[in-house]
Amino acid sequence: MGLKLEIITPEYVLFKGEVEAVTVPGKNGKFQMLQNHAPIVATLEAGDIIIKAHEKAEKQHSLVTSANNEFSLAISGGTLELNNNHLIILAD
């Protein structure tokens, strides 16, 4: 079982699925989260969220671009919470 990811905006669910890794633009620079990462709450800056997904993951919205098993989403900011291999990103 991998890392469960949900990327949500006030209007849409942009991505929901199991992933291998997620890289986000944090306030103090980019950082990556993998399965079994320590619990974290963080704020995000403008930039790209990069998702390395399992083969069967699918984007839920056209704002998410994909190539092979990597997805990318430009955000203007947001917050995230990771706990027990469940990552929720509230994106602007």
Secondary structure, 3 states (H helix, E strand, C coil): CCEEEEEECCCCEEEEEEEEEEEEEECCEEEEEECCCCCEEEEECCEEEEEEECCCCCECCCCCEEECCEEEEEECCEEEEEECCEEEEEEC
